[in-house]
């Protein structure tokens, strides 16, 4: 994992800690095909695992739009 990818991961968790509502209602948009040399998508699984441990549940956007 590159330093920039680690920073993005850490920034998401830092936001969760500082906001009084955490990440409830948060929409995380990732561009998987961005062509970055240090893509974030390999960290998506570990991020979801960590957030699940913190009690979060995930919804697909299309499910939210019904």
Secondary structure as GFF3:
##gff-version 3
##sequence-region A 1 66
A	DSSP	alpha_helix	3	18	.	.	.	ID=ss1
A	DSSP	three_ten_helix	41	43	.	.	.	ID=ss2
A	DSSP	alpha_helix	44	53	.	.	.	ID=ss3
A	DSSP	alpha_helix	61	64	.	.	.	ID=ss4
###
